Amino acid sequence: MIHIDEEKIFSTITEKKPHSVALDGPDGILKKIQSCAHKLTEKYNIPVYVIGDTSWGSCDLNIHAAEMLGVDILFNIGHTISMENLGNKVIMVDAFDDIDFSKIAKRCAIELKKKKFTKISLVTSSQYLHSMQKVKEIFEYHGYEVVIGRGKGHLNDGQVFGCEFYPVYDTKDQVDAYLFLGQSIFHSASVAIVTQKPTFMLDPYFNEYSEISDIARKLEKKAILTVYKAQDAKTIGIIIGLKEGQFANIKALELKRLLELAGKKIMLIAMTEITDERLLPFEDIDAFIQVACPRIGTDNHFHKPVLSVPQAISLIKLLKGEPHQEFLQIKHWL
Ligand code: SF4
């Protein structure tokens, strides 16, 4: 079950005495966030706003909404990062899942012996970071050497985002395999792509573990194919995402310059939510490059090619006749 660190929210409000606050977080915990809002309203009798827009990551905090609402504090819940505050309005609040990994970790540690792995690395997303130490001890007990990669930037040790992979990239030459804790193909497949190592997802809910490398290969192939599909585009739309942590206008202008040199006609587009539906009115554009979240194109369906920044760089290399296929085997997909 997911738990929000409500104690932190309560103690912050008691100490700072804001006139109003806002809460937001990923869709999966919006129900819990609403229940927290009820408790805060009852206790402090101040306006408490639940922001219903998406909050996909620490790049997508809805600060603009908090400013429009005029709140003193925006509590962003569930996107644990290595910093407690972002700017002077946002306070990051942890949400963690108390599911126990012991059973699946023991099974996996015994069964993976057949594969002759001796050195493994553990990795996870924010809500399971607290489980890492216990799983590490289980694998060590079964004779494995366990490496937990160092965090960098916003990442804690052993943590990955869907676009940022320092703890795994930096350890890929030291270990035989990666074990991702949690039920997330989204995260584990990208670990497999970045490291090109056997990667297993440990699912504590179904007490199962599965190798994710085939799914990762399909995702990577799809990403490469999209680059080839964009090759013949005459007009390319470069989309600048308007979410505060994804805004990359300079990168967009740099790609525009390089693609114009390669003979492409460019249309600059700005939008907040980048979906297939929102792109339909851009009928005269043959392919898009979005410089916001790199997972938008790889993990969603679009009728026309939609490239991320690494894919755009690969396209430019392809147009110049340079080697271009390993563009996702990098630390940060931006
Ligand atoms: S994968 Fe996308 S939503 Fe997640 S942190 Fe990166 S840019 Fe943000």
Residues whose N, C-alpha, C, O or C-beta is under 5 A from the ligand:
A	BS01	SF4	W56 G57 S58 C59 F161 G162 C163 A292 C293 P294 R295
